[in-house]
Amino acid sequence: MTCVYEVNLSVNADIDEKFMERLKHHVQDMVNQEGFLSAAMTDRKHADEGAEDDGKKLHTCSYIVESRDVLETYFKEKAAEMRKEMLDAFPPIDSVPQFTATRKIHNITQKFTKTN
């Protein structure tokens, strides 16, 4: 069954423009992986999440993946390398990360399409 791999990012405002430019290439590289079907990049607002604005920029990358098995193979074979590329480009400063990422996996149980 198809799944959604969601990566939520919190990025220091001073690197956000460069980060997003690099992220576009990163997302395309992800979609080019075997079994990744598509992706969307979205911006989020602190207020929409009931959080105070800490000055960081919030983004989400949502990947549609053929199956959970495909995603697990990606985690085993490629994820560490892909994550390292972003960390190398934006390393921590004085042990403080310039961005953080949290991840979620959603297993799609039903799909709906417009009927009219």
Secondary structure, DSSP 4 states (H G I P E B T S, - for coil): --EEEEEEEEE-GGGHHHHHHHHHHHHHHHHTSTTEEEEEEEEE-TGGGT----S-EEEEEEEEES-HHHHHHHHHHTHHHHHHHHHHHS--BTTB-SEEEEEEEEE---------
